[in-house]
Amino acid sequence: MSGRPPRVVRYFMTLEGPEPAAERRSALDHEHYVQKQVRAISEPVLAVLGLEFDRVIGDDAQLRLF
């Protein structure tokens, strides 16, 4: 980081790894946020509804072919 780092460093997960928010250069790693944040919140709710996270977001499309 350029200059003196602040007391709290805000960062984003990018395709190149974590980068400070103020100096982010790479594209965001959307898959990281889906798997680490959205999935964790969604799975308990979807379980009550009898649904699976991977099926809801369409990640199991290939598995259903077999």
TITIDREN-47017 format. One record per residue: residue number from 1; residue in one letter; x, y, z of N, C-alpha, C in turn. Coordinates in pm, 1 decimal. Each point is the difference from the previous one (the first is absolute). Example, Ala and Ser with C-alpha at 12.3 -4.5 7.8 and 13.67 -1.06 7.14 Angstrom:
<atoms>
<1, A, <1319.0, -569.0, 780.0>, <-89.0, 119.0, 0.0>, <90.0, 120.0, 0.0>>
<2, S, <-35.0, 105.0, -72.0>, <82.0, 119.0, 6.0>, <-77.0, 109.0, 73.0>>
</atoms>
This chain:
<atoms>
<1, M, <84.3, -118.2, 0.0>, <-84.3, 118.2, 0.0>, <88.1, 123.6, 0.0>>
<2, S, <-44.2, 98.3, -72.0>, <76.6, 123.7, -1.9>, <-38.6, 83.8, 122.4>>
<3, G, <96.6, 66.8, 55.9>, <-25.1, 82.5, 117.8>, <-16.5, -83.5, 125.8>>
<4, R, <-38.6, 65.9, 104.8>, <-18.4, -66.9, 128.5>, <-132.7, -75.3, -0.6>>
<5, P, <2.3, -128.0, 36.5>, <-126.0, -76.3, -1.2>, <-95.2, 49.3, 109.4>>
<6, P, <-129.2, 0.4, -30.1>, <-98.0, 41.8, 101.2>, <-11.4, -105.2, 109.7>>
<7, R, <-67.8, 34.1, 105.5>, <-17.3, -92.2, 112.2>, <-80.5, -123.2, -43.5>>
<8, V, <-101.3, 20.4, -83.4>, <-78.8, -109.0, -55.2>, <23.3, -2.3, -150.8>>
<9, V, <43.8, -114.1, -50.5>, <25.7, -13.4, -142.8>, <-118.5, -70.7, -64.3>>
<10, R, <-68.0, 69.6, -88.1>, <-110.2, -59.9, -74.8>, <58.2, -60.4, -126.7>>
<11, Y, <-45.5, -120.5, -32.7>, <54.1, -65.9, -117.4>, <-108.9, -76.4, -74.5>>
<12, F, <30.9, -35.1, -122.7>, <-86.7, -82.6, -82.9>, <78.6, -123.3, -41.6>>
<13, M, <-70.5, -109.8, -17.0>, <61.7, -118.4, -58.7>, <-11.1, 16.1, -151.1>>
<14, T, <113.5, -4.8, -66.4>, <2.9, 15.1, -145.0>, <51.7, -129.5, -62.1>>
<15, L, <-0.1, -5.2, -130.6>, <52.6, -117.1, -69.3>, <149.6, -17.3, 23.7>>
<16, E, <65.7, 104.5, 47.1>, <143.2, -4.6, 31.9>, <25.0, -13.9, 149.9>>
<17, G, <-105.2, -17.7, 79.4>, <13.0, -10.6, 145.3>, <-54.0, 125.2, 67.6>>
<18, P, <17.9, 11.1, 132.3>, <-51.9, 118.0, 70.8>, <75.7, 126.8, -40.2>>
<19, E, <-76.5, 108.5, -18.1>, <59.7, 128.9, -32.9>, <-69.8, 108.2, 81.8>>
<20, P, <75.2, 99.8, 47.9>, <-62.0, 109.7, 74.4>, <-107.8, 68.2, -84.4>>
<21, A, <-111.7, 33.9, 61.1>, <-111.9, 60.4, -73.0>, <41.4, 129.2, -69.8>>
<22, A, <82.6, 79.2, 64.8>, <39.7, 128.8, -56.4>, <94.6, -14.6, -118.8>>
<23, E, <63.5, -115.9, -14.6>, <98.0, -18.5, -106.8>, <-28.3, -124.6, -83.8>>
<24, R, <-125.8, -40.6, -7.9>, <-34.2, -121.7, -74.3>, <26.9, 20.1, -148.6>>
<25, R, <68.6, -98.7, -59.7>, <33.5, 6.6, -142.5>, <-60.7, -116.3, -79.0>>
<26, S, <-25.5, -109.9, 65.7>, <-49.0, -120.5, -67.9>, <-151.3, -11.5, 10.9>>
<27, A, <-55.6, -85.9, -83.4>, <-144.3, -24.5, 2.5>, <-38.6, -75.9, 127.0>>
<28, L, <-119.4, 27.6, 49.3>, <-48.1, -69.1, 118.5>, <-15.8, -148.9, -27.0>>
<29, D, <24.3, -79.9, 103.8>, <-18.4, -144.5, -9.0>, <-142.7, -30.6, 44.0>>
<30, H, <-94.1, 7.4, -92.8>, <-140.9, -19.4, 31.4>, <-26.7, -139.2, 55.2>>
<31, E, <68.0, -99.6, -52.0>, <-19.9, -138.0, 46.9>, <36.7, -12.5, 148.3>>
<32, H, <105.4, 68.7, 41.6>, <38.6, -1.2, 141.0>, <-114.3, 51.7, 87.0>>
<33, Y, <-58.9, 112.3, -38.4>, <-108.0, 57.3, 79.6>, <-124.2, -87.7, 0.0>>
<34, V, <-30.5, -63.0, -112.8>, <-115.8, -90.0, -4.7>, <22.8, -118.1, 93.4>>
<35, Q, <117.2, -61.4, -7.6>, <26.1, -120.1, 78.8>, <21.3, 28.4, 148.7>>
<36, K, <63.2, 109.0, 33.5>, <34.5, 28.7, 140.0>, <-104.2, 82.0, 75.0>>
<37, Q, <-81.0, 78.5, -69.2>, <-96.4, 85.0, 68.4>, <-144.2, -33.5, -35.9>>
<38, V, <-31.8, -2.1, -127.5>, <-138.6, -23.9, -41.7>, <-42.9, -142.1, 35.0>>
<39, R, <84.9, -98.4, -26.3>, <-33.3, -139.4, 29.7>, <-26.7, -19.5, 149.4>>
<40, A, <84.3, 53.4, 84.0>, <-13.9, -18.5, 144.4>, <-133.5, 52.2, 53.3>>
<41, I, <-47.3, 107.7, -56.8>, <-127.7, 57.6, 43.0>, <-116.8, -72.8, -64.3>>
<42, S, <15.4, -39.8, -125.0>, <-110.1, -59.2, -76.0>, <-31.8, -144.1, 36.6>>
<43, E, <101.0, -81.8, 27.6>, <-23.5, -142.6, 21.0>, <-100.6, -31.6, 110.3>>
<44, P, <7.9, 62.1, 118.2>, <-99.9, -32.6, 103.7>, <-142.6, 37.5, -41.7>>
<45, V, <-15.1, 111.3, -68.3>, <-132.2, 43.6, -44.9>, <-52.8, -94.4, -107.5>>
<46, L, <85.1, -33.9, -95.8>, <-41.3, -90.0, -106.9>, <-32.8, -139.2, 52.6>>
<47, A, <72.0, -46.3, 102.6>, <-27.1, -131.8, 58.3>, <-141.4, -6.6, 56.2>>
<48, V, <-44.3, 107.9, 63.9>, <-136.5, 5.0, 53.9>, <-101.8, -9.3, -113.1>>
<49, L, <34.0, 53.5, -115.2>, <-89.0, -2.4, -116.0>, <14.6, -128.4, -82.6>>
<50, G, <91.9, -88.3, 42.6>, <21.7, -124.4, -72.4>, <79.2, 17.9, -128.8>>
<51, L, <80.9, 103.1, -6.4>, <78.9, 29.0, -119.6>, <148.4, -12.5, 30.6>>
<52, E, <81.1, -18.9, -104.6>, <145.1, -7.4, 13.5>, <63.3, 119.9, -69.5>>
<53, F, <101.5, 56.1, 62.5>, <67.0, 119.5, -52.7>, <49.4, -21.4, -143.2>>
<54, D, <71.7, -110.3, -24.2>, <56.1, -24.2, -133.3>, <-108.6, -10.1, -106.8>>
<55, R, <-112.0, -58.2, 33.9>, <-109.1, -10.4, -98.0>, <-64.6, 136.1, -24.8>>
<56, V, <-13.4, 79.4, 104.6>, <-62.6, 131.8, -14.4>, <83.4, 90.6, -89.6>>
<57, I, <132.5, -2.6, 15.8>, <83.8, 87.8, -81.5>, <40.3, -64.3, -131.8>>
<58, G, <-35.3, -126.7, -19.9>, <25.1, -65.8, -127.3>, <134.8, -66.3, -12.8>>
<59, D, <75.1, -17.4, 107.9>, <132.9, -61.4, -8.7>, <-4.4, -151.0, -20.8>>
<60, D, <-113.4, -63.5, 22.0>, <-4.8, -145.6, -12.8>, <-54.4, -44.3, -136.2>>
<61, A, <-10.2, 88.6, -94.8>, <-59.7, -32.2, -129.7>, <69.9, -118.5, -67.3>>
<62, Q, <130.6, -4.2, 3.4>, <72.9, -109.2, -62.4>, <-20.1, -131.0, 74.2>>
<63, L, <-8.7, 5.7, 132.7>, <-16.9, -122.6, 77.8>, <-132.9, -68.1, -28.6>>
<64, R, <-103.6, 76.9, -32.8>, <-131.1, -58.3, -26.6>, <-2.3, -76.2, -132.2>>
<65, L, <100.6, 15.6, -83.2>, <2.7, -69.6, -128.7>, <32.2, -148.1, 17.7>>
<66, F, <60.1, -38.3, 111.1>, <41.3, -139.2, 21.0>, <-93.3, -73.5, 91.5>>
</atoms>
